[in-house]
Amino acid sequence: MATWKQFSEEAPKLAAAVQARLEFTKHHVLATLRGSGAPRVSGTEVDFHGDHLTLGSMLDAVKARDLQRDPRYALHTNPGDGSMDGGDAKISGRAVEVPPERMDEYLDRPVDAPGSFHMFLLEIDDVVLTGLNDEKNALVIQLWRPGEPVQTGTRQ
C-alpha cells in the first residue's frame, strides 16, 4: 500500500493528472463492500491533506460502516461531460480510519464540516488513468502500482 505522497514521488506526471481529475469536480463515486459481500456505490468527496488522499463521511453513514468492517475501496472520478478530457481516473486500495482524537495530526487546514465526521486515509494499491490518444481514435491506459514504473497501453 502506498500514500498519495509515494504515488506522487514515483509517478509525478500521472499523479498530477489524477489529482486534476479529483479536483475538477467535487463529487465522485466510491465503491465499498456491504456486510453480505455485495458491492455498494456511494457519492463521495475526497481531499488532500499532507501526504494523504483522504475521505470524509458523515458519522455512521453506511459507506463509513462498510469501510470500518472491510477497508477495501475503489474510487472513480466523476466522468464529467463524456468528452474524456483529462481522462477517467480510478484508484483502489484500503481505507484507514483516523480516530477523532488524532485527526489534527493529519488535517493541514480546517475542514468545513457541519459536525463530527469520520476521516479515512486512502492507502493506494493501484491507480488507472484512461484517456484518449491525440487522434482521439484509441484509449491510452496508464497503470501505476507501488514500487513499479507506470505501465502504458493502448486499446482501439
C-alpha positions, 0 to 999 in steps of 0.5 A, a space after each residue: 500500500 502506498 500514500 498519495 505522497 509515494 504515488 506522487 514521488 514515483 509517478 509525478 506526471 500521472 499523479 498530477 493528472 489524477 489529482 486534476 481529475 479529483 479536483 475538477 469536480 467535487 463529487 465522485 463515486 466510491 465503491 465499498 463492500 456491504 456486510 453480505 459481500 455485495 458491492 455498494 456505490 456511494 457519492 463521495 468527496 475526497 481531499 488532500 491533506 499532507 501526504 494523504 488522499 483522504 475521505 470524509 463521511 458523515 458519522 455512521 453513514 453506511 459507506 463509513 460502516 462498510 469501510 470500518 468492517 472491510 477497508 477495501 475501496 475503489 474510487 472513480 472520478 466523476 466522468 464529467 461531460 463524456 468528452 474524456 478530457 483529462 481522462 477517467 481516473 480510478 484508484 483502489 486500495 484500503 481505507 484507514 480510519 483516523 480516530 477523532 482524537 488524532 485527526 489534527 495530526 493529519 488535517 493541514 487546514 480546517 475542514 468545513 464540516 457541519 459536525 463530527 465526521 469520520 476521516 479515512 486515509 486512502 492507502 493506494 494499491 493501484 491507480 488507472 488513468 484512461 484517456 484518449 490518444 491525440 487522434 482521439 481514435 484509441 484509449 491510452 491506459 496508464 497503470 501505476 502500482 507501488 514500487 513499479 514504473 507506470 505501465 502504458 497501453 493502448 486499446 482501439 
